[in-house]
Amino acid sequence: MADITKALNLDELASKDSPIHNLDGRIKLISAILIIVIAAFSNNIFIPIVLEIFLLIEIKIAKLSYIDSFKRLALLLPFGGAIIIFQPFIHPGNILWSYSWITITDTGLNWAILLVTRMIVSLTSIVILSSTSPMQQIVASFRRLKMPKDLAMILSIMVRFLFVFIDELAAIRKSQKSRNFHIHSKLTPYKWRVRQVGYSIAMMFVKSYEQGERVYKSMISRGFSDKSDLFNEKTSLEKSDYIYIFTIILLIIIAEIILIKYSGHLGYFGENLSIN
């Protein structure tokens, strides 16, 4: 079972000092969204590769570990990879390989490669954002970018009490471990182990409900209502923030110009791989 308390370490990692960590949260959030949108609408792999190289340089500047970053990226890959892995087999086109009724076409393979590059760039951008911005900073950035008030309130409360949830879960697991319980142990029946895990999940639901009731009553006692506003700290953008966002925009423009003028020289990298 993965150690959920690693989320605490991620927030500590996001609080370190580096040129990327010190950027304004709004700039980092806008930049991540911009890179994801550009990558998602690219019809070739040249633009995503350029963006990925930029993100790898950014990881170095942010003093992040490439190994840890790739591990987080690998944890996220299966969510989209489960869909991408079927793409070479389900699209019509020139058959590259076949066995019985299973066939791989050039159209499907090209589409799968394009989706992989899009996904890697998007996930790398998300990993960098989460590794250089504490959760509260990300939420505050959303609020300052005029996120709907109700959604901002829900997100703020969720992030604030996420670590309370983690502490409760860690306490339950510590209690189970002190009683020599291990989910992968072969010394106890499988059904009994599953039942104990079910009890733990049910207990977390009950604790979450009780905590939610206590928080709501506490907020009501302090005058909270649907007309309450969240406090947004006013901060001005620094010169480094403008340089960072300008660098990304300039990089995208230059890459697009190269693609338009020299697409014939880029070979496979400049080909349109999308499905029309």
Secondary structure per residue as TSV (DSSP state, phi and psi in degrees):
chain	resnum	aa	ss	phi	psi
A	1	M	-	360.0	129.6
A	2	A	-	-65.5	145.7
A	3	D	-	-82.7	106.2
A	4	I	T	-69.7	-18.9
A	5	T	T	-66.6	-9.0
A	6	K	H	-64.1	-19.1
A	7	A	H	-61.0	-32.1
A	8	L	H	-64.7	-42.6
A	9	N	H	-63.7	-33.6
A	10	L	H	-64.9	-39.0
A	11	D	H	-70.0	-34.1
A	12	E	H	-66.3	-40.1
A	13	L	H	-62.6	-37.8
A	14	A	T	-72.3	-11.1
A	15	S	T	-98.5	8.0
A	16	K	S	-73.9	177.4
A	17	D	-	-110.7	123.1
A	18	S	S	-165.0	166.0
A	19	P	T	-57.1	-33.6
A	20	I	T	-78.3	-41.5
A	21	H	T	-59.6	-35.6
A	22	N	T	-81.6	-4.1
A	23	L	S	-68.7	155.7
A	24	D	-	-64.2	139.2
A	25	G	H	-58.6	-35.6
A	26	R	H	-64.3	-39.8
A	27	I	H	-65.6	-43.6
A	28	K	H	-64.5	-39.2
A	29	L	H	-68.4	-46.3
A	30	I	H	-62.9	-41.4
A	31	S	H	-63.0	-43.0
A	32	A	H	-63.2	-43.7
A	33	I	H	-64.9	-41.2
A	34	L	H	-61.7	-46.2
A	35	I	H	-63.4	-41.1
A	36	I	H	-64.4	-43.2
A	37	V	H	-64.9	-45.4
A	38	I	H	-61.5	-44.1
A	39	A	H	-65.7	-39.8
A	40	A	H	-67.9	-27.5
A	41	F	T	-101.2	5.6
A	42	S	-	-75.4	136.0
A	43	N	S	-98.9	2.6
A	44	N	S	-136.7	171.8
A	45	I	S	-96.7	-2.8
A	46	F	H	-66.3	-49.6
A	47	I	H	-61.4	-49.6
A	48	P	H	-58.8	-36.5
A	49	I	H	-66.2	-41.8
A	50	V	H	-61.5	-44.2
A	51	L	H	-65.2	-38.3
A	52	E	H	-66.6	-40.0
A	53	I	H	-60.9	-42.9
A	54	F	H	-60.7	-42.3
A	55	L	H	-67.3	-35.5
A	56	L	H	-65.7	-38.3
A	57	I	H	-65.1	-38.6
A	58	E	H	-63.8	-38.1
A	59	I	H	-60.4	-40.6
A	60	K	H	-65.1	-44.0
A	61	I	H	-64.6	-36.7
A	62	A	T	-77.1	-1.2
A	63	K	T	60.5	37.5
A	64	L	-	-94.9	154.2
A	65	S	-	-79.7	127.8
A	66	Y	H	-63.2	-38.0
A	67	I	H	-64.5	-47.8
A	68	D	H	-65.3	-38.2
A	69	S	H	-65.3	-41.7
A	70	F	H	-68.3	-32.3
A	71	K	H	-64.6	-43.5
A	72	R	H	-65.6	-37.9
A	73	L	H	-63.6	-41.6
A	74	A	H	-65.2	-31.5
A	75	L	H	-68.5	-28.1
A	76	L	H	-90.3	-23.2
A	77	L	H	-57.1	-41.8
A	78	P	H	-58.6	-26.2
A	79	F	H	-63.9	-40.9
A	80	G	H	-94.9	-27.2
A	81	G	H	-63.9	-28.5
A	82	A	H	-62.9	-28.9
A	83	I	H	-86.5	-40.9
A	84	I	H	-64.5	-34.5
A	85	I	T	-62.3	-21.2
A	86	F	T	-91.8	-11.9
A	87	Q	H	-59.6	-41.6
A	88	P	H	-63.9	-17.1
A	89	F	H	-98.9	-13.7
A	90	I	H	-112.6	-1.9
A	91	H	S	-108.5	138.4
A	92	P	-	-71.3	153.9
A	93	G	S	161.7	-169.0
A	94	N	-	-70.3	127.5
A	95	I	E	-75.6	123.9
A	96	L	E	-95.8	-31.8
A	97	W	E	-156.6	143.0
A	98	S	E	-147.9	149.5
A	99	Y	E	-150.0	113.5
A	100	S	T	58.5	-123.0
A	101	W	T	-93.0	-0.9
A	102	I	E	-91.2	126.8
A	103	T	E	-134.4	147.1
A	104	I	E	-116.2	125.0
A	105	T	E	-107.2	158.5
A	106	D	H	-65.7	-38.1
A	107	T	H	-63.6	-45.8
A	108	G	H	-65.8	-39.8
A	109	L	H	-67.2	-43.0
A	110	N	H	-61.8	-41.7
A	111	W	H	-63.8	-40.4
A	112	A	H	-64.4	-42.6
A	113	I	H	-62.3	-42.2
A	114	L	H	-63.0	-43.0
A	115	L	H	-64.7	-38.0
A	116	V	H	-63.5	-45.5
A	117	T	H	-65.1	-40.7
A	118	R	H	-59.6	-45.9
A	119	M	H	-67.7	-41.4
A	120	I	H	-62.6	-43.8
A	121	V	H	-62.6	-45.2
A	122	S	H	-63.7	-44.8
A	123	L	H	-69.2	-37.2
A	124	T	H	-62.5	-40.8
A	125	S	H	-62.6	-41.3
A	126	I	H	-67.5	-40.5
A	127	V	H	-61.7	-43.4
A	128	I	H	-65.4	-42.5
A	129	L	H	-61.2	-46.5
A	130	S	H	-71.4	-23.8
A	131	S	H	-88.1	-13.9
A	132	T	H	-118.5	-1.5
A	133	S	S	-132.8	118.5
A	134	P	-	-58.9	153.3
A	135	M	H	-57.1	-41.1
A	136	Q	H	-64.4	-33.9
A	137	Q	H	-67.5	-38.7
A	138	I	H	-64.3	-44.1
A	139	V	H	-63.5	-44.6
A	140	A	H	-61.8	-36.4
A	141	S	H	-65.6	-41.3
A	142	F	H	-60.0	-42.2
A	143	R	H	-64.5	-42.9
A	144	R	H	-69.9	-17.8
A	145	L	T	-93.1	18.6
A	146	K	T	68.8	40.4
A	147	M	-	-63.3	144.7
A	148	P	-	-50.0	137.3
A	149	K	H	-57.0	-45.5
A	150	D	H	-64.3	-42.7
A	151	L	H	-66.2	-38.5
A	152	A	H	-64.3	-38.3
A	153	M	H	-64.7	-45.8
A	154	I	H	-62.4	-43.4
A	155	L	H	-65.6	-39.4
A	156	S	H	-64.0	-44.2
A	157	I	H	-67.3	-40.0
A	158	M	H	-61.2	-46.1
A	159	V	H	-66.4	-40.3
A	160	R	H	-62.6	-39.4
A	161	F	H	-100.3	4.0
A	162	L	H	-60.8	-41.3
A	163	F	H	-73.5	-26.4
A	164	V	H	-65.2	-42.7
A	165	F	H	-60.6	-43.4
A	166	I	H	-63.0	-41.7
A	167	D	H	-62.9	-41.4
A	168	E	H	-64.0	-43.7
A	169	L	H	-65.0	-40.1
A	170	A	H	-63.5	-38.1
A	171	A	H	-65.0	-40.9
A	172	I	H	-65.1	-44.4
A	173	R	H	-66.2	-35.9
A	174	K	H	-65.8	-39.8
A	175	S	H	-64.4	-41.5
A	176	Q	H	-64.7	-41.0
A	177	K	H	-65.3	-36.2
A	178	S	H	-66.8	-18.6
A	179	R	T	-101.7	17.5
A	180	N	T	64.0	28.3
A	181	F	-	-88.7	132.2
A	182	H	-	-142.5	128.0
A	183	I	T	-65.3	-26.1
A	184	H	T	-97.0	6.9
A	185	S	-	-67.8	138.2
A	186	K	S	-94.1	2.0
A	187	L	S	-85.0	-11.6
A	188	T	S	-123.6	153.5
A	189	P	-	-61.0	144.9
A	190	Y	H	-61.3	-43.8
A	191	K	H	-62.0	-36.8
A	192	W	H	-66.3	-40.7
A	193	R	H	-64.4	-42.4
A	194	V	H	-62.7	-38.5
A	195	R	H	-63.6	-39.9
A	196	Q	H	-66.5	-38.7
A	197	V	H	-64.2	-39.6
A	198	G	H	-61.6	-39.8
A	199	Y	H	-62.7	-39.9
A	200	S	H	-64.8	-42.9
A	201	I	H	-63.4	-43.9
A	202	A	H	-62.1	-39.3
A	203	M	H	-63.9	-38.6
A	204	M	H	-66.7	-36.6
A	205	F	H	-62.5	-44.2
A	206	V	H	-64.3	-45.2
A	207	K	H	-63.8	-38.5
A	208	S	H	-64.3	-41.7
A	209	Y	H	-64.2	-46.2
A	210	E	H	-63.4	-41.1
A	211	Q	H	-64.0	-40.9
A	212	G	H	-61.8	-41.0
A	213	E	H	-64.1	-43.3
A	214	R	H	-64.3	-41.5
A	215	V	H	-65.1	-42.8
A	216	Y	H	-62.8	-46.1
A	217	K	H	-64.2	-37.1
A	218	S	H	-65.0	-40.3
A	219	M	H	-68.1	-40.7
A	220	I	H	-62.4	-42.0
A	221	S	H	-65.0	-18.9
A	222	R	T	-101.1	14.3
A	223	G	T	86.9	17.1
A	224	F	-	-70.0	141.4
A	225	S	-	-150.5	177.5
A	226	D	T	-69.3	-8.3
A	227	K	T	-98.8	1.4
A	228	S	-	-70.7	145.1
A	229	D	-	-110.6	148.8
A	230	L	-	-88.4	144.0
A	231	F	-	-77.4	129.5
A	232	N	-	-116.7	116.7
A	233	E	-	-70.4	129.9
A	234	K	-	-86.8	118.3
A	235	T	-	-131.0	143.5
A	236	S	-	-96.9	152.4
A	237	L	-	-76.5	141.6
A	238	E	-	-93.1	172.1
A	239	K	H	-61.5	-38.3
A	240	S	H	-64.0	-31.4
A	241	D	H	-66.0	-44.6
A	242	Y	H	-65.5	-39.7
A	243	I	H	-62.9	-41.6
A	244	Y	H	-63.8	-51.3
A	245	I	H	-68.3	-34.3
A	246	F	H	-66.6	-38.2
A	247	T	H	-61.7	-42.8
A	248	I	H	-64.7	-46.5
A	249	I	H	-62.7	-42.9
A	250	L	H	-64.3	-39.7
A	251	L	H	-62.3	-42.1
A	252	I	H	-65.3	-42.8
A	253	I	H	-64.0	-45.0
A	254	I	H	-63.5	-41.6
A	255	A	H	-63.1	-40.3
A	256	E	H	-66.2	-39.7
A	257	I	H	-64.6	-44.1
A	258	I	H	-60.5	-41.4
A	259	L	H	-64.7	-39.6
A	260	I	H	-71.5	-44.3
A	261	K	H	-82.4	-32.1
A	262	Y	H	-123.6	28.0
A	263	S	G	-60.1	-33.2
A	264	G	G	-68.1	-25.3
A	265	H	G	-89.9	-11.1
A	266	L	S	-85.7	-11.2
A	267	G	G	63.2	-132.0
A	268	Y	G	-61.9	-32.2
A	269	F	G	-64.0	-28.0
A	270	G	G	-98.9	-0.3
A	271	E	S	-72.5	150.1
A	272	N	-	-80.0	112.4
A	273	L	-	-103.2	-0.1
A	274	S	S	-75.3	159.9
A	275	I	-	-92.1	117.8
A	276	N	-	-76.9	360.0
